[in-house]
Amino acid sequence: MSDVTPDEPTGRLASSAVPGGRTDGPPLAVLLHRLTACPADLLDPHVHATAAVADLAVALDGTVLDPAWLRHLDERLAAGTPEGRDAAALALLASWLVADPALRGVPGAQDAAARAGGTGGWLLRVVDALPRALAGLRTGPAWLAQDGPREELARAFLAVAGLRPAGEDDDLAADAWAAVSTAHQRVLTAQMAQEQERARELAARLAEQRAKEAAAQYASY
């Protein structure tokens, strides 16, 4: 299982679930095109996410999930709760991306998979980490409905997969993430609200102080 902790999204670019630093992945457009082509029935609530992940792991390199992994995924991707359904959708979308030969054929992706112990192990790390990185932000189909969410999903996927978009260094990738990250925008909105509240409180204190000073001057006449 991944070492990524199940925290709420903080707005920062997600940590890599793969040992070692990030390497160059495919152009972002490759992932965006793949997400655009995602079949709607992949996110059908009746699709058993754990079984789909297990089948893909076998197909990729013969990796067979042990009982501990199967129990872990069943618990994380349980369809009985909204959180579980959203996590299952993200796991299936991650699987859809990993299944793309255009992604797996990139040297950086092959390096990341090797560092994860093989393509099957890489899949499991990504499937475990991506729902944590994007928890509570959208329902499954909403990730595919518009350009912005698709880019947010693609960038988060690359980050947890130990990759960055081709042509971007780590700083540029982090800046680009901040521009599309729903969690980051929520953090900024909350900070702005706090600053506005502090400004209102300061203005009220100043107004009260001025009123007291005016009253004292009036009383002295």
N, C-alpha and C positions, 0 to 999 in steps of 0.2 A: 504494500500500500504506500501511497505517497506520503511524504513528510509535510506537505502543505497543510496548515492548520485551517479548520473550518470557520474562518472569521467572516463577518459581513464585509462586503466590498468597501475599501477605504478611499478609492479614487486613485490610488497609486497603481502603476503598472504591475500586474501580477508577477509573483516570483516564478522562476522556472522550476518545473517539476523534474527536470533532468539535471543530473550532476554536471558541473562544469559551466563555463560561460556560454552565453548565447552566440550562435553562429548565423551566418547569412542563410535565410530561407528563400523561398520563391518570391517573385514580385507579388505585392498585395493583390494585384488584379487576378492572379491565378485563384486565390481563395475566394474572392468576391464572385468570380464567374462560377466557381463550384457551388457556392451557396445559392446563387441565382437559379442554378439547375437542380436544386434539391427537390425531390418529389414530395408532394404534399403528404402522401400516405406514410412517409417515414415518421412523421410526428403524430400519427394516429394514436390516441390514448391506449388502444389495445395492443400496440407493439410492445413486446417485452424487452425492455432496454438491456437487461443483464444478458439475456439469451443472444441478443443481436451483437453485443460487444464480445461475448464468448465465441460466437461463430466467426466474427471478423478476426479475432486473435489467432484462431486456428488457421484461417485462410491466409493470413499474412505470412506467418513463419512457423506454423505448427504449435504455437503456444497454447497449452491447455490450462484453463484457469483451475486452481485448486479450490477445495471447499471454502477456505478462508476468504479468498477473493470473491467467490460467488456470494457468500453470505454478506460480505461488506457491500458489494454492489446492490444486492437486493435491499439492504437496509437504506442505502443512500438514494436509490432510484425507485423507491416504492411508490406506486401510482395512487395510493390511498389518500395522499395529502396534496394540497397545492404545491408545497415545497418539493415533494417527491416527484410530482409530474413535471415541474419546471426543471429539476435536476436531470430527470430522465431525458427530457427534450434536448438539453445541452449535451448530455453524454452521447445521444444519437447523432447530433450535429457534429460533434467532435469526431465520431466514428466515420461519418460521411466524408469529412475532410481528410482524415488519415487514409481512407480507402482510395483516395485519388492518386493514381500513378504519377501525375504531373507534380504532386507534392513530394512523394516518396523518392522520385528520381533526382531530386536536387541534392548535390553533395552535402550541403549543410544539414539537410534532413536525415540523410544517411548517417552522418556523424552523430547527430543527436540520438538517433535510434540505437546506434552502437553503444553510446554512453548510457543508454537506458537498459542495456542488456539484450537488445534485439527489437525488431519492429513491434512484436506483440507486447513486450514490456513497455515500450514507448507509448503505444495505444493506451495501456492501462493507466499509466501515469497521467496522461492528458485527460482521459475520461474521468479520472478521480479529481483532478485539479480544476478543470474548467468550470464545473458547476459551483465550486466554492468561490471562484474568482468573480462570477457573475450572479451570485445568489440574490434572489429577490428583486431583480431589476425588470424582467419581462417574462411573459408566458412564452412557450416555445415558438409558436407561429409568428409572434411579434418580432422575433430576431430576424426574420426573413422578409418582413413587409416593406421595409424602406432601406435606402442606401446607408443612412447613419447607423442603425443597429447592425446591419451586416458588416460594416467596417469595424465597429466596436467588437463584435464577435470574432472577426478574423484576426484582429490585433491581439485580443486576449488569448486566442488559440495559439498564435505564434509565440506569445510570451511564455505560456506554461509549457509549450513544447520545446523550449530551449532555442528558439529562433527569433530572428527579427526580419522585417521585410527587406528584400534585396534593395540595395541602394541607400539604406538608412543605417546610421551608426546608432549606438545605444541612446545617446542624447536626443537625436532626432526622433527615434521611435518613441521615447518617453514623451516628448512634446506633442507628437501626433496623437498619442494615446490620450493625453489630457484634453485635446480638442474634441474627441468623440466620446469620452467616458461619461456615462450617465452618473456614476457614483461621484466622479470628480466634480461634475456640474452641481450635484446635490450638496457636496461639501462647500463649494464656493457660494451657493445660494444661502446655506445656513450661516456661513461666516458673514456674508453681507447683511443678513437679518440681524445678527448679533451686533454688528457695528452700528447699524441704524438704531437699534434699541439703546445702545450705549450713548449714541448722539442725542437721542430723545431725552434720556435721563439727565445727561449733562445740561441740555438746554433748559429742562425743567428746574434743575438746581440753580442755574444761573438766573433764571427768571424769578425764582423764589428769593434769592439773595438780593437781587435788585429791588424787589418789592419791599423787603425788610429795610434796606438802606433808605428807600424813598419814604417809608413810614417813619423811620427814625428822624430824617431831616424835617419832615412835616411836624413831628411832635416837638422839635426843638424851637419852632417859631413861637 
